[in-house]
Each structure stands twice: as C-alpha cells, then as structure tokens.
Amino acid sequence: MIVITGATGALNGATVEHLLKRIPANEIGVSVRDVAKARHLADRGVRVRRGSYDEPAALRESFEGADQVLLVSQNEPGGDGAGLHRMAIEAAVAAGAQRILYTSHQNVRGDSPFAPAREHAATEALLANSGVAWTSLRNGFYAHSLNWLLGPWRQTGVIAAPADGAVSWTDRADEAEAAAIVLTGRRSFDGPITLTARRAVTFDDIAAIASELTGRDIKRVVVDDEQWIADQVAAGTPESMARMLLSFFQAARSGHFAEAGPLLAELLDREPRTVGDLLTDRATA
C-alpha cells in the first residue's frame, strides 16, 4: 500500500488522482487531518484515516500497512517544520514502511537565506538517519508563486520587485504527476532527486515573455529590498511574511534556484510546462 499525507491539499491531492489512474484504489491510503474533506476519496475506495504530524499515535495508525509513505512538507510559517517532520518520519518507520518519500525543494542547504530550504535540509538529514530507504523529491520552485511575486503587472505594465536571479519555475501539477510516477514506477530512486522545468529564467526574461504574449511593453523595475518590504507592508502583507518572501530573492541572486535538469521531463515523457504557459493562462483568463 502507498499512503499519502496532505491528500486534501493541492500538491498531494493531485498525486492521489494520478495514482488512481495507475493502481487500484484499495492499494492507496491517505492520512489527513480532516477525514470529512477526503470523503470524495473514500467514496472511490481509497483508505482514509485521520493523521496529523503533531499526533504520533494517530499518525502511526494512519500509516499501518504502508509499503511506501509520501510525506508532504508542512507549510505553517514559523512552525517547527523539522520537529513535525521528525515525528512523521518516526511514525512511518514504526508502522513498517519500507520507503519514505518527501516533498522537498531544489538545492536545499543549511546556509540558505531562504528559510524553507534550511527546513528541507534538516528533514533530509533526518531521512538519511531513519534506517529505511528514502527519496527526497527536490521540486523546482512552484510557478504559481509568481502570482504573488510579480505583483499586479497586468494592470500596471510593470514588474516591480527586488533584484533576483534565474529560477527554474516548475508547474506544481507536473510535480504531482511525477510523484505518482516515482511511487508506482519500476525504477527506484534513493536519496534526493531534482525535478525542475527545463529552463531557468529571471524576472527580466519573464517581462520579455509577458511583453511578447500581451503585445504590451512590460517593464522590469528593480526595487530596493527595504523599499519593497515597506511597500508590501503598506499593501497589507505582514512584515514577517514579506521578509520571508524577500529571502527568496536573496537566495535567487546567489543562484540557489537556477538548476534545470532533464529528469522531470523524462518521468513525464513530455516537456514540463513553462513560465510562458503560466503567463498565457493568466493572460487569457
């Protein structure tokens, strides 16, 4: 059995849908905080059990009988991510899982300015010391994040943001499909694997792409870091969140998200979606 956490969320929820196309429903289990939200899965034959990273006993029960467990990374700002992930890993080991998979991030490192990268690095260290086989899905930076980071460019004709660097923006839906392929494929992946779009682009590149798609002159304006923070706070963003977002730009400047590899395309057997595809969707919405 394959057990998926976070199955009512966008990422792992989509992974479950892809699994249902590949294996029988009775070979899939989900561990969710609110079983009512997973009724649509239970109705299709998926085993639904309550589980939360901060409730080890319930989590172990939700993992019962699992050969593989896919752990989604926690997403509470300021939460003890590594601590929660530790309890999830220990629960999977106690339940007898033979392999633990984890939704990580490209280029995780303990010295990254980007706090989630440090959390992922700590979690991968826990997996390496778990005593069972593990696979870390180092996903490329999710392209839907551009909806927030680019600002209201369609209205203003300006992409105003701090200095950045090349990023291999990757479609979350492609990552979800790839996870299902890894879980059900004959090829085993041990340790971290990087799953990104084929090309890394800067905000300058994105402005050029947006200009071509819209037929308008979309300008890229670099904003001072602290001025950008002040602008975000004035627009209603909590300062702590604004500074976390700023750390993305700081890491991007150092090339932390520039890696663009072929594995995602190989797994999907097609080209992953691009930033151009995302902007086309937004422009025609």
Secondary structure, DSSP 8 states (H G I E B T S, - for coil): -EEEESTTSHHHHHHHHHHHTTS-GGGEEEEES-GGGGHHHHTTT-EEEE-BTTBHHHHHHHTTT-SEEEE-----TTS-HHHHHHHHHHHHHHTT-SEEEEEEETT--TT-SSHHHHHHHHHHHHHHTSSSEEEEEEE--BGGGHHHHT-SHHHHSEEEE-----B--B-HHHHHHHHHHHHHSSS---EEEEE--S--B-HHHHHHHHHHHHSS--EEEE--HHHHHHHHHHTT--HHHHHHHHHHHHHHHTTTT----SHHHHHHTS----HHHHHHHHHH-
